[in-house]
Amino acid sequence: MSDAVSALMGARFEGIATVEETGLSGMIALRGDLGLAAVKKAASAASGTPMPGKLEAVMSDTGGLCWMSPDELLVLCPYDEVQARLGALTSALAKTHALAVNVSDARALFRVSGPGAREVMAKLCPVDLSPEAFRPGMFRRTRMAQIPAAFWLEDEDSFRIVCFRSVARYAFDLLKTAAAAG
C-alpha cells in the first residue's frame, strides 16, 4: 500500500494573507439526531471537545467538532488516529440510528491567516465576514466561488477551510489569487 499524501503536499502562498494547505487531517462525517444523548456523548468522546452549537466549530489540541447541518457533524482528529476514533464512535453508536464515515482522504484542509484573511475570504464567499458578524468559533457551509466549501474562524485573523480533495488545486488557486497583493 502506498503512503498517504495530502492533496497539494503542503502548498503555501504569501500575499496579503498566508494561504497554506495544512496536510493530512482525520475527518469523520457523522450523521444522526444531534439531540440524542448517545450521539452527543459519542461525538464529544471522538473529538475531545464539547458539542458545538448551530453554526459553530469547537476545537481542542486533540480534535474538533464542526456543525455541518441539523443532523451532521464533522469530527476532526489527527490523521493517524482516525481509524481508532471511527471504531470507537461506531461502537458507541451501535444501538443508535447514525452513520459515521471516514472522509479524510476525500477532503482537503486549508488555512488562511494574517491581517488580510477576512478580505481574502470575503472576496470568495457570500458571507458577512465583518468582525461584528463573524466571530472566532463561527462556522459556515457555503460556496467559495464555484465550489462547495466549509470554513470556521480560528481566531480574529485565521480561517480553516475544508473542501473536496478533487477541487483542492482550484481552491488553492482561488485563495492564492484572492490573497495576491494589489
Residue pairs with C-beta under 8 A, 6 or more apart in sequence:
4 24
4 79
4 105
5 24
6 21
6 22
6 23
6 24
6 108
7 21
7 108
7 165
7 168
7 169
8 21
8 108
8 168
8 169
8 172
9 21
10 20
10 21
10 22
10 23
11 20
11 21
11 172
12 18
12 19
12 20
12 21
13 19
13 20
13 172
13 175
13 176
13 179
15 116
15 120
15 176
15 179
15 180
15 181
16 114
16 115
16 116
16 119
16 120
16 179
16 180
16 181
17 112
17 113
17 114
17 115
17 116
17 117
17 119
17 120
17 157
17 179
18 111
18 112
18 113
18 114
18 179
19 110
19 111
19 112
19 120
19 172
19 175
19 176
19 179
20 110
20 111
20 113
21 108
21 109
21 110
21 168
21 172
22 109
22 110
22 111
22 160
23 79
23 109
24 79
24 104
25 76
25 77
25 78
25 79
25 104
25 107
25 109
26 63
26 75
26 76
26 77
26 78
26 79
26 80
26 81
26 82
26 85
26 102
26 104
27 74
27 75
27 76
27 77
27 82
27 102
27 103
27 104
27 107
27 109
27 162
28 46
28 74
28 75
28 77
28 82
28 85
28 86
28 89
28 100
28 101
28 102
28 103
28 104
29 68
29 72
29 73
29 74
29 75
29 99
29 100
29 101
29 103
30 39
30 43
30 46
30 72
30 73
30 74
30 75
30 89
30 98
30 99
30 100
31 71
31 72
31 98
31 99
31 100
32 39
32 71
32 93
32 96
32 97
32 98
32 99
33 39
33 71
33 96
33 97
33 98
34 40
34 43
34 51
34 70
34 71
34 72
34 73
36 96
38 92
38 93
38 95
38 96
39 93
39 96
39 98
40 51
41 92
42 88
42 89
42 92
42 93
42 96
42 98
43 51
43 65
43 73
43 75
43 89
44 50
44 51
44 65
45 88
45 89
45 92
46 63
46 75
46 77
46 85
46 86
46 88
46 89
46 92
47 58
47 60
47 62
47 63
47 64
47 65
47 75
47 76
47 77
48 60
48 61
48 62
48 63
48 77
49 58
49 59
49 60
49 63
49 64
49 65
50 58
50 65
51 58
51 65
52 58
52 65
52 66
52 67
52 73
52 137
52 139
53 67
54 67
54 70
55 67
55 138
55 139
55 140
56 66
56 67
56 137
56 138
56 139
56 152
57 64
57 65
57 66
57 67
57 137
57 138
57 139
57 152
57 160
58 64
58 65
58 137
59 76
59 154
62 77
62 78
63 75
63 76
63 77
63 78
63 85
64 75
64 76
64 77
65 73
65 74
65 75
65 76
66 73
66 74
66 76
66 139
66 150
66 152
66 162
67 73
67 139
68 74
68 141
68 150
69 141
74 150
74 162
75 85
75 89
75 100
77 85
79 104
82 102
82 104
83 102
86 100
86 101
86 102
89 100
90 100
93 100
105 165
106 164
106 165
107 162
107 163
107 164
107 165
108 162
108 163
108 164
108 165
108 167
108 168
108 171
109 160
109 161
109 162
110 160
110 161
110 162
110 163
110 171
110 172
110 175
111 154
111 158
111 159
111 160
111 161
112 120
112 121
112 158
112 159
112 161
112 175
112 179
113 157
113 158
113 159
114 157
114 158
115 157
116 179
117 157
117 158
117 159
118 129
118 130
118 131
118 134
118 157
119 178
120 175
120 178
120 179
121 127
121 129
121 151
121 159
121 161
121 178
122 129
123 178
124 144
124 145
124 174
124 175
124 178
125 140
125 142
125 143
125 144
125 149
125 151
126 142
126 143
127 134
127 140
127 142
128 134
131 156
134 140
134 153
135 153
136 153
136 154
136 155
136 156
137 152
137 153
138 152
138 153
139 150
139 151
139 152
140 150
140 151
140 152
141 148
141 149
141 150
142 148
142 149
142 150
142 151
143 149
144 151
144 161
144 163
144 171
144 174
145 174
146 170
147 163
147 164
147 167
147 170
147 171
147 174
148 163
148 164
149 161
149 162
149 163
149 171
150 161
150 162
150 163
151 159
151 160
151 161
151 162
152 159
152 160
153 159
154 160
161 171
161 175
163 171
